[in-house]
């Protein structure tokens, strides 16, 4: 299941998580974001026991987006132990995202 991250729950679900977290920063109007969306959903299913995978709508959640300096979307941040451990900007193949997530496990 893909988690829905917001300004309100980000601290609890991402920063305090006891597993690696993949956060897809996206927006409804963003074409490349719609290409990455299904990949993120697949990763959420494949890693459901090992990692937390979710999306954050930058238009609805400006605080988190600003805090992490999100200027281009899609941007995917990988968190481990509450810190940003890796980053991917732009649409990339699933194998790239899976590899980055795998390296944090």
C-alpha positions as CSV (number, residue, x, y, z in Angstrom):
1,X,0.0,0.0,0.0
2,X,1.3,3.4,-0.9
3,X,1.2,5.8,2.1
4,X,-0.1,9.4,1.7
5,X,2.3,11.7,3.4
6,X,1.2,15.2,4.5
7,X,2.7,18.2,6.4
8,X,0.7,16.9,9.4
9,X,1.9,13.2,9.4
10,X,5.4,13.5,7.8
11,X,7.3,13.7,11.1
12,X,5.6,10.6,12.5
13,X,5.5,8.4,9.4
14,X,8.8,9.4,7.8
15,X,11.3,11.0,10.2
16,X,10.4,8.7,13.1
17,X,10.1,5.5,10.9
18,X,12.0,2.4,12.0
19,X,12.5,1.3,8.3
20,X,13.8,3.0,5.2
21,X,11.3,5.4,3.6
22,X,10.8,6.4,0.0
23,X,8.9,9.7,-0.5
24,X,7.7,10.6,-3.9
25,X,7.2,14.4,-4.1
26,X,4.6,14.9,-6.9
27,X,1.7,17.0,-8.2
28,X,-1.4,16.2,-10.1
29,X,-0.5,18.5,-13.1
30,X,3.0,17.0,-13.5
31,X,3.3,14.6,-16.5
32,X,6.6,12.9,-15.4
33,X,5.0,12.4,-12.0
34,X,2.2,10.4,-13.5
35,X,4.9,8.2,-15.2
36,X,6.6,7.6,-11.8
37,X,3.4,7.0,-9.8
38,X,2.7,3.4,-10.9
39,X,6.4,2.5,-10.3
40,X,6.1,3.9,-6.7
41,X,2.9,1.8,-6.2
42,X,4.7,-1.3,-7.4
43,X,7.6,-0.6,-5.0
44,X,5.2,-0.1,-2.2
45,X,3.8,-3.6,-2.7
46,X,7.2,-5.3,-3.3
47,X,8.8,-3.7,-0.2
48,X,5.8,-3.6,2.1
49,X,7.5,-5.6,4.8
50,X,10.9,-4.0,4.5
51,X,10.3,-0.3,3.8
52,X,7.7,2.5,3.8
53,X,6.8,3.9,0.4
54,X,4.5,6.8,-0.2
55,X,3.7,10.1,-1.9
56,X,3.5,13.7,-0.9
57,X,1.5,16.2,-3.0
58,X,3.7,19.3,-3.1
59,X,0.7,21.6,-3.8
60,X,-1.2,20.5,-0.7
61,X,1.9,20.2,1.6
62,X,4.2,23.2,1.0
63,X,5.9,23.0,4.5
64,X,7.6,19.7,4.0
65,X,8.4,20.5,0.3
66,X,10.1,23.7,1.4
67,X,11.9,22.1,4.3
68,X,13.6,19.7,2.0
69,X,14.2,22.2,-0.8
70,X,12.0,20.4,-3.4
71,X,12.2,22.6,-6.6
72,X,11.7,20.1,-9.3
73,X,9.2,17.2,-9.4
74,X,9.1,14.3,-9.4
75,X,11.8,14.2,-6.7
76,X,12.1,11.1,-4.7
77,X,13.9,11.3,-1.3
78,X,15.1,8.2,0.5
79,X,15.2,8.4,4.3
80,X,17.0,6.2,6.7
81,X,17.0,6.9,10.5
82,X,15.2,10.2,10.0
83,X,17.7,11.6,7.6
84,X,17.8,12.0,3.8
85,X,20.1,9.1,2.6
86,X,19.6,9.5,-1.1
87,X,17.8,11.5,-3.8
88,X,16.5,11.1,-7.3
89,X,15.2,13.9,-9.4
90,X,13.1,13.2,-12.5
91,X,11.5,10.1,-14.0
92,X,13.8,7.1,-14.0
93,X,13.3,3.3,-14.5
94,X,12.0,1.2,-11.7
95,X,15.4,-0.6,-11.4
96,X,17.1,2.7,-10.4
97,X,14.6,3.4,-7.5
98,X,14.6,-0.3,-6.4
99,X,18.5,-0.2,-6.3
100,X,18.5,2.9,-4.1
101,X,15.9,1.5,-1.8
102,X,17.7,-1.9,-1.7
103,X,21.0,-0.2,-0.6
104,X,19.3,1.2,2.5
105,X,17.9,-2.1,3.7
